[in-house]
């Protein structure tokens, strides 16, 4: 699977972590218009991870080099790790369901695996390029000046058997 395809798949999966988490996380009903501080903290971390996922998506669309993608994935997985840590530490106080934390962790494992593959591709030496069309066309072409006649020549099979005697 090419690096570009891996990045595209990864970008498609990134927003699912925060969206899935927030779909399951229903903050307690408050008469105030402003959410409690613990919810604000979680939402800020979620928004940060979402911005970093958007940066990965944008880099993928612009065909960014692997080393740039690796840096972006490192930033994204770090933001996810902060969100997980916050959710674990404030599960009881904020009323975050355990399923949300479990889902975020599962998505973080996938993100980390993709990051590892992208960074390995970035660290790998560049593949040697094959011959270009001009190289292939620049090879010597048999003509009347470089053909030996008689035994062992290029076109020796025209007058005899190809298997020899």
N, C-alpha and C positions, 0 to 999 in steps of 0.2 A: 504494500500500500504506500503510495507516494506521500511525501511530507505535506503537500498541498491538500490532499484528500483527508489526511489525519487532522490537519488544522481545521478544515471545514466541518468535519464531524465533531471535533472538540468544541468549536464555536457554537454549533447547534445545541450541544448538550449543556454548555455553561449556564445559560439563564435558567435552566430547569432546576438547578440547586436552590436558588433563592426563591423562584416562583413556587416550587413545591413546598418549601419551608413556610412561606407566607400564606399559602393556601390552607395549610393545616393549622397555622398559628392564628387563633382568633383571640385578640387581646380582650381582657375583661371589659364589659360595657361600663363606660364612665360617663357621668353627666357632663363632664368638662369637655371642651372642644380639643384640648391638648392631651396627647397620650402621656402616660406616666414616664418618668425618666428611664426606667429600665427598658421600656419598649422603644423609646427614642434612641437609646444606645444600640439596640439590636437593629433597628431600621437603618441607622447610620452605617453600621457595618455591612448590612445587606446591600445598601446603595453603593458603597465603596466596591464591594465584590462585583456588583452589576456593572459599574463603570469599567472595571478592569476586564470583564468579559466582553463588553462592547469594544474595548480597545483591541482585544484579540480578534474579534469579528472584523473590525475595520482593517487590521493588518492582513488578515486572510484575503479580504477583497482586493487589497492593493498588492498582493503577492509579495509580502515582506520576506526578507531572507530568514533562514532558520535561526540565526543567532538573535534576531530581533524577536521572533516568536518565542524563543526560549526565555528571554528576559520577561516578556509579557506574561507567559505562563507562570514563571516564578513569582511575579507580583500577584497574580490572581490566586494561586494556591496559598500564598501567605495571607491574603485577605480572607480566604475561606477558612484558614486555620484560626484566625482571630475571631471570626464569626462563631465557629464551633466552640472555642474556648469560652467566649462570652455566654453563649447559650447554655453550656454545661454548668458554668459557675452561677448563673442566674435562673436556672430552671424553676426552682421553687418560688423565688421572690417574684419573678415576672409571670409565672404561670405558663411557662413554655412546655408543651407536651413532650414527653420522651420520644414520641414518634418523629417529631420535627428534628430533634437532635440526631436520631438514628438516620434519617433520610439525608440530612446535610453531611453526615460522616460518610455515608455510602457514596454520595456524589463527589465528595472530596477525594475518596480513594480512586475513583475513575479519573478525576482531574489530574491527580498526581501521576497516574499511569501514563496519561497522554503527555503530561509535561516531561516525564522521563524519556519517552520516545522522541519527542520533538528536540529535547536537549541533546540526546544521543546523536540525532541526525545533524544537529548544528556542530557538534564536536568532531564528527567523522571527517576524515580528509575528503576533499572534493574528488568526485569520481573522474577518472581520466576520460576526456572526450574522445569519441571515436573519430575515424577519419572524416574529414569534410568532403563535400562533393568535389571540390577542386583537387584535394589530395587523391581521391579515387580516380578522377579523370586525368590526373597528371602522371599516372603510372605509364610505363612504356607500352606502346601499342605495337603489336607485330606488324611489320611492313616488309617490303621487299629487301630492305637493307639489313634487317636484323634476323632474317630467317636463314637457317642452315638448310641446305638441300642434302638429300641422301639420308643415310642412317642417323637417327637421333635428332632430326630436325623437328621444328614445331609442327609442320604439316606432313610428317612422315606417313601418317595413316591414310593419306589420300591415294597413295599408289599401292599400298600393301595392306596386310592384316593389322589391326590394332594390337593384337596379342603378340606379334612378332613371329618368328619361325620356330 
